[in-house]
Amino acid sequence: MKPYFSSKNFQKALAALSGGFLVLFLLGHLAGNLQLFIPGELGQMKFNAYALFMTTNPAVIALSYLTYSSIILHSILTLYLVLRSRLARPIKYQVNKGENSSWSSRNMAFLGTMLLIFLIIHLRSFWYEMHFGDIGLDKWGNKDLHTVTVSAFQNTFYTAFYLLSMLMLAFHLSHGVGSAFQTLGLSTHKYKKIISFIGKCIAILIPILFASIPITLYVR
């Protein structure tokens, strides 16, 4: 008998837990980015102060390493589980769009890959610039990530790519959140409707709020 840590159930549980942590990260990241809605110098000051805090606070730095580890773990496990499932059934069923099978559930590997590509580009555009780029300072002496962000979202192609990525995120979350609850044994008959409602809210609200930021900066 294979040890439990190498079993499919344990791997699915790790994927669910890492995914759940990343949802919490998205909520925190969104809360900070909402400061981009504040117009003028006040918004610039608050966002740059937030960026400074996120890159210098020891607790946040430690949490960021946990986030990076979760991204890597979640990406590897989800792709592995999808490939393992497909290899176990090399012959596709003639009817593969069953009543309980959504487009999101059938394309989680594709959605995850596209989001990983987005994440790499997004980190290069902002995280890398904040840490290693030649960013000017604002009038308060902080690195002016606010100007970098606003400038990035003045680019039509980058803004369109970001919005498309948020659509991918919505599809990914629409299946992933419910699947995570089910994997962890929390989606019982008693709480199934509540969990389904929470999952839909997460899948809709998080991507919409993230998408509203570049749209606002683009048209401002």
Solvent accessible surface area in square Angstrom, and as a share of the most:
residue,aa,sasa,rsa
1,M,242,1.08
2,K,153,0.65
3,P,70,0.44
4,Y,141,0.54
5,F,144,0.60
6,S,39,0.25
7,S,29,0.18
8,K,79,0.33
9,N,102,0.52
10,F,64,0.26
11,Q,27,0.12
12,K,77,0.33
13,A,20,0.16
14,L,54,0.27
15,A,9,0.07
16,A,10,0.07
17,L,103,0.51
18,S,8,0.05
19,G,14,0.14
20,G,33,0.32
21,F,48,0.20
22,L,28,0.14
23,V,20,0.11
24,L,118,0.59
25,F,74,0.31
26,L,32,0.16
27,L,81,0.40
28,G,46,0.44
29,H,49,0.22
30,L,9,0.04
31,A,64,0.50
32,G,6,0.05
33,N,16,0.08
34,L,62,0.31
35,Q,44,0.19
36,L,4,0.02
37,F,71,0.30
38,I,45,0.23
39,P,92,0.58
40,G,55,0.53
41,E,100,0.45
42,L,93,0.46
43,G,0,0.00
44,Q,33,0.15
45,M,66,0.29
46,K,83,0.35
47,F,9,0.04
48,N,0,0.00
49,A,47,0.37
50,Y,40,0.15
51,A,5,0.04
52,L,74,0.37
53,F,106,0.44
54,M,71,0.32
55,T,35,0.20
56,T,78,0.45
57,N,43,0.22
58,P,105,0.66
59,A,74,0.57
60,V,22,0.13
61,I,65,0.33
62,A,64,0.50
63,L,95,0.47
64,S,29,0.18
65,Y,140,0.53
66,L,93,0.46
67,T,5,0.03
68,Y,70,0.27
69,S,63,0.40
70,S,9,0.06
71,I,27,0.13
72,I,107,0.54
73,L,68,0.34
74,H,32,0.14
75,S,24,0.15
76,I,106,0.54
77,L,19,0.09
78,T,37,0.22
79,L,58,0.29
80,Y,100,0.38
81,L,22,0.11
82,V,35,0.20
83,L,103,0.51
84,R,80,0.29
85,S,37,0.24
86,R,133,0.49
87,L,140,0.70
88,A,80,0.62
89,R,138,0.50
90,P,108,0.68
91,I,146,0.74
92,K,170,0.72
93,Y,135,0.51
94,Q,184,0.82
95,V,123,0.70
96,N,77,0.39
97,K,143,0.60
98,G,39,0.37
99,E,179,0.80
100,N,155,0.79
101,S,37,0.24
102,S,57,0.37
103,W,112,0.39
104,S,6,0.04
105,S,35,0.23
106,R,68,0.25
107,N,37,0.19
108,M,32,0.14
109,A,19,0.14
110,F,92,0.39
111,L,0,0.00
112,G,24,0.23
113,T,57,0.33
114,M,57,0.26
115,L,25,0.13
116,L,59,0.29
117,I,78,0.40
118,F,19,0.08
119,L,41,0.20
120,I,106,0.54
121,I,69,0.35
122,H,31,0.14
123,L,61,0.30
124,R,129,0.47
125,S,28,0.18
126,F,22,0.09
127,W,94,0.33
128,Y,87,0.33
129,E,40,0.18
130,M,12,0.05
131,H,71,0.32
132,F,132,0.55
133,G,18,0.17
134,D,151,0.78
135,I,20,0.10
136,G,51,0.49
137,L,120,0.60
138,D,13,0.07
139,K,141,0.60
140,W,96,0.34
141,G,47,0.45
142,N,28,0.14
143,K,71,0.30
144,D,17,0.09
145,L,17,0.09
146,H,21,0.10
147,T,68,0.39
148,V,41,0.24
149,T,8,0.04
150,V,40,0.23
151,S,64,0.42
152,A,24,0.19
153,F,6,0.03
154,Q,87,0.39
155,N,77,0.40
156,T,77,0.45
157,F,171,0.71
158,Y,32,0.12
159,T,9,0.05
160,A,54,0.42
161,F,53,0.22
162,Y,9,0.03
163,L,57,0.28
164,L,88,0.44
165,S,6,0.04
166,M,12,0.05
167,L,94,0.47
168,M,24,0.11
169,L,16,0.08
170,A,24,0.19
171,F,79,0.33
172,H,26,0.12
173,L,10,0.05
174,S,62,0.40
175,H,59,0.27
176,G,21,0.20
177,V,11,0.06
178,G,30,0.29
179,S,40,0.26
180,A,21,0.16
181,F,55,0.23
182,Q,132,0.58
183,T,46,0.27
184,L,64,0.32
185,G,53,0.51
186,L,93,0.46
187,S,35,0.23
188,T,64,0.37
189,H,175,0.78
190,K,154,0.65
191,Y,102,0.39
192,K,121,0.51
193,K,177,0.75
194,I,98,0.50
195,I,14,0.07
196,S,51,0.33
197,F,132,0.55
198,I,72,0.36
199,G,7,0.07
200,K,129,0.55
201,C,41,0.25
202,I,35,0.18
203,A,5,0.04
204,I,95,0.48
205,L,99,0.49
206,I,5,0.02
207,P,6,0.04
208,I,100,0.51
209,L,70,0.35
210,F,7,0.03
211,A,17,0.13
212,S,32,0.21
213,I,5,0.02
214,P,0,0.00
215,I,83,0.42
216,T,38,0.22
217,L,2,0.01
218,Y,87,0.33
219,V,110,0.63
220,R,132,0.48
